[in-house]
């Protein structure tokens, strides 16, 4: 993995952390906005990862360290995502109930 790609992972982690803070505060519109930012960052990461990169021996050592850091970042993102999903469950249930109630009154 090219070390420059870490910038994308770090930006995704930051957005994930911000999403979690917004979810904890019940600011679901902000969660949705930040989710859009994550989708864009992930798209940019995928594009950047497709670019060929030749590395020297020294760069390969840095790349191994970067891969370990990437792994730790990904684990934190997954923990944040799991908590966001847990916090969103009641909100999504309420939204579903509201929509179901509206559908019933329309028929």
C-alpha positions as CSV (number, residue, x, y, z in Angstrom):
1,X,0.0,0.0,0.0
2,X,1.3,3.4,-0.9
3,X,1.8,5.6,2.2
4,X,0.0,8.5,0.6
5,X,-3.2,6.5,0.7
6,X,-3.1,6.8,4.5
7,X,-4.3,10.4,4.1
8,X,-7.6,9.0,2.7
9,X,-7.9,6.5,5.5
10,X,-7.2,9.1,8.1
11,X,-9.8,11.5,6.5
12,X,-12.4,8.6,6.5
13,X,-11.6,7.9,10.1
14,X,-12.1,11.5,11.1
15,X,-15.4,11.7,9.3
16,X,-16.4,8.4,11.0
17,X,-15.5,9.9,14.4
18,X,-17.6,13.0,13.5
19,X,-20.5,10.8,12.5
20,X,-20.3,9.0,15.8
21,X,-20.3,12.3,17.7
22,X,-23.3,13.5,15.7
23,X,-25.1,10.2,16.3
24,X,-24.5,10.3,20.0
25,X,-26.0,13.8,20.0
26,X,-29.0,12.7,18.0
27,X,-28.1,14.9,15.0
28,X,-29.2,12.5,12.3
29,X,-29.1,15.1,9.5
30,X,-25.5,15.7,10.3
31,X,-24.8,11.9,10.3
32,X,-26.3,11.6,6.8
33,X,-24.3,14.6,5.6
34,X,-21.1,13.1,7.0
35,X,-22.0,9.7,5.5
36,X,-22.0,11.4,2.1
37,X,-18.6,12.8,2.8
38,X,-17.4,9.3,3.6
39,X,-18.8,7.9,0.4
40,X,-16.9,10.6,-1.6
41,X,-13.7,9.9,0.3
42,X,-14.0,6.2,-0.3
43,X,-14.5,6.8,-4.0
44,X,-11.4,9.0,-4.1
45,X,-9.5,6.3,-2.2
46,X,-10.5,3.6,-4.6
47,X,-9.4,5.8,-7.6
48,X,-6.1,6.7,-5.9
49,X,-5.4,3.0,-5.0
50,X,-5.7,2.1,-8.7
51,X,-2.8,4.2,-9.6
52,X,0.4,2.2,-10.2
53,X,3.2,2.8,-7.7
54,X,6.7,1.5,-8.0
55,X,8.5,1.5,-4.7
56,X,12.2,1.3,-3.6
57,X,13.3,-1.0,-0.8
58,X,13.0,1.9,1.7
59,X,9.6,2.8,0.4
60,X,8.5,-0.8,0.8
61,X,9.5,-0.7,4.5
62,X,7.4,2.5,4.9
63,X,4.6,0.8,3.1
64,X,4.6,-2.1,5.6
65,X,4.4,0.4,8.4
66,X,1.6,2.2,6.6
67,X,-0.3,-1.0,6.1
68,X,-0.2,-1.6,9.9
69,X,-1.4,1.9,10.6
70,X,-4.1,1.3,7.9
71,X,-5.2,-1.8,9.8
72,X,-5.5,0.1,13.1
73,X,-7.4,2.9,11.4
74,X,-9.8,0.5,9.7
75,X,-10.5,-1.2,13.1
76,X,-11.4,2.2,14.6
77,X,-13.7,3.0,11.7
78,X,-15.4,-0.3,12.1
79,X,-15.9,0.2,15.8
80,X,-17.3,3.7,15.1
81,X,-19.6,2.3,12.4
82,X,-20.9,-0.4,14.8
83,X,-21.8,2.1,17.4
84,X,-23.4,4.5,14.9
85,X,-25.6,1.6,13.7
86,X,-26.5,0.7,17.3
87,X,-27.4,4.3,18.0
88,X,-29.4,4.6,14.8
89,X,-31.6,1.6,15.4
90,X,-34.2,3.4,17.6
91,X,-34.2,6.4,15.2
92,X,-34.7,4.1,12.2
93,X,-37.4,2.2,14.0
94,X,-39.2,5.5,14.8
95,X,-38.8,6.7,11.2
96,X,-40.2,3.4,10.0
97,X,-43.1,3.6,12.4
98,X,-43.8,7.1,11.3
99,X,-43.8,6.2,7.6
100,X,-45.9,3.2,8.3
101,X,-48.4,5.4,10.1
102,X,-48.5,7.9,7.3
103,X,-49.1,5.1,4.7
104,X,-52.0,3.8,6.8
105,X,-53.7,7.2,7.0
106,X,-53.3,7.7,3.2
107,X,-55.3,4.6,2.3
